[in-house]
Amino acid sequence: MEEYSFVHFACHGEQNAGDPTQSALLLSHGAHLTLGDIIKLKLPHAQLAFLSACQTATGDTKLPEEYVHLAAGMLVAGYQSVIATM
């Protein structure tokens, strides 16, 4: 992710409403790429993140005015644009 301007994740995602930094993209072989891990990266070329994963822009019904989810986290990480589907 640090080397590329565009990323596309076509995988499963899960939102952790209790600790949004633990919301994650579920990668192969049981690996999790958490929002906390993504935010720590240095992304000098970040332009577009395309998230084709479940629960990437779900939000939380208990906190409807807060936008803490994977898509918003990608913006915090430095991506200029984010598309979240599913």
Secondary structure as UniProt FT lines:
FT   STRAND          6..14
FT   HELIX           20..22
FT   STRAND          24..26
FT   HELIX           28..30
FT   STRAND          32..34
FT   HELIX           35..40
FT   TURN            44..45
FT   STRAND          48..53
FT   TURN            54..55
FT   TURN            61..62
FT   TURN            64..65
FT   HELIX           70..77
FT   STRAND          81..85
//
